[in-house]
Amino acid sequence: MKKDWIRKAAAILWMSLLPFAGFAQDEPEPAAAEDEAQESEGIATPEEVAEEIEAEPKKQEKPNRKNRFPNRNDSGDSSLVSIMTDAHLTADKAVEEMVTILGSSLVEGEVEREMVTVLGNSRLESKVGREMVTVLGNAYVNGTVGREVVVIMGNLELGPNADVRDITVVGGRVDKDLDAVVSGSYNEVPIYLPFVFDSWDSLHPYIYEGLALGRFVVPSIDWSWMLALGALGVLVLIAAAFPKPSIACVDAMENRPAQSIVSGFAFHLVGTTLISVLALLLIATGIGILAIPFLGMGMLFMWMLSIIAVYGVIGRRFGAKKNIAIATLIGGVSVTLFYAVPFLGVLVFLSISVVGSGAVVVSIFSALSKNGSRSRKSKAARVSQASRKRPEQSIKSSAISDAKSVPAPTEEEGPSVLGLEAEAPVDELPPPDEEALDVNEPVGFGPRFLALLIDFMVVTFGLVAIENFALFGSVDLMDNLLLFWFAYHLIFWMWRSTTLGGVALGLKIERTNGEDLTFGVSLVRSLASIISFVCLGFGFFWASWDEEKQSWHDKIAGTVIVRVPKGVSLI
């Protein structure tokens, strides 16, 4: 090895001296003698060096990636990105990545890594090295995909030359040719929407011409108008079914616009965060997951009231001041026209959501501030009503008792003493003591909801504990949770007119006519609570705005939930 390097170095030195060899042409003998000396010393001649260089294998040149990816730009990126335009990769080109947004994509060349199409259809006729993803569009594969084909909210069709590994389709169907090859997993997750039947083709134009342009109503799509009018009809029904909270929100919007705007921004910046944290805490507790639907229904009802508040104010400006449902209809029709204007539709909707939610917040705090004075007035009214029960008997009994205690009148005093005592007017009687009558105060939705959570934890934990002790063999008690839930309430209502949650918060059920709670009334109230629940829970929330603090099932059964005074035992 060392001798080879010596020979190569000598050859290079000899070749560097060739330009000077012309001086020695007249003396051939020394050159021949020198060649003989080189041969004797083992040094290669220039001819031998040239032969060795030609015989050595040439080093393999690295491929020119610039020629491999002709779409590479000056910055060295070979990704093909198209936004709001269709993309076509011809057969003579290849890219590393291909991304198409708001447009369709056709690949006849080669994509080394990922092919992603969002809000558009995709078609593959050649090869994708890794994943092929299509979101809100249909996909056609008639080539090779190295890893996975994912289609979300769209359909997938596999041609005869398709060769894929894994398939995941969410909200669509898969049509596979008999010659297509799927070597990996096959996942299909169906999603049903009322206005989408066999495909998502009817939804794609709405996305391109509606949501992508910042509007909710597309003039050329009929079902978008039907959807908008249907939503407006629901709001009108809500306003007609719940006139008091609707009017309260509209009044707050008219009378306190500045507070509504500030409260709306504060609610969206802070309130939504707190509600999200509350939802996470409920989910973390495990058992609190069941409270999430109620929280969602409350937020939905609040959002509906926020839109009614703005629609009602606009409708009042057009003269509909007496009927809140008509005002909501007029205001909603006028605002729906703005929803069809590009970019203005989204701006109008966001403004209505912010300002309207602020009006709802202001109306709720106004109602809470009035609850104290209203409850005191209702308590005084119930006290005076209790004092007027059967006034004739109370007067006669008081007169008889006084007559027994007063000595017989003398002739000088006359019978006027007894007569004055017996015929004393009702208005001159001393006012009754409120504490002595022990009048209980009705409660709204908040304490009821907390008591409901306690009761639910008691029932579920109790059933789980019974199942763990295997007292009922192979019977799954949690499958009959609804039956045990009603039985639990009926038993405790008949026993103590309350439940364990009510005992913890000092709540009990009373009948509005003052009679005792019977089994029939308890059964009617429990069955009527189903009506309050299936109507998006509005029947439960009704207790927050009702003057008598009654829910729908309370009004049907003639009951009310009250808070007992401190120190009174419910067990």
Salt bridges, closest charged atoms under 4 A:
GLU48 OE1 - ARG7 NH2 3.88
GLU52 OE2 - ARG7 NH2 3.87
GLU56 OE2 - LYS8 NZ 3.40
GLU96 OE2 - ARG65 NH2 2.80
GLU97 OE2 - ARG113 NH1 3.85
GLU108 OE1 - HIS88 NE2 3.36
GLU114 OE2 - ARG130 NH1 3.64
GLU125 OE2 - ARG123 NE 2.85
GLU131 OE2 - ARG147 NH1 3.60
ASP175 OD2 - ARG173 NE 3.36
ASP251 OD1 - ARG316 NH1 2.94
GLU254 OE1 - ARG316 NH1 2.71
GLU254 OE2 - ARG317 NH1 2.90
GLU510 OE1 - ARG382 NH2 4.00
GLU515 OE1 - ARG511 NH1 3.54
ASP546 OD1 - LYS555 NZ 3.09
ASP554 OD2 - ARG448 NH1 2.81
ASP554 OD1 - ARG525 NE 2.80
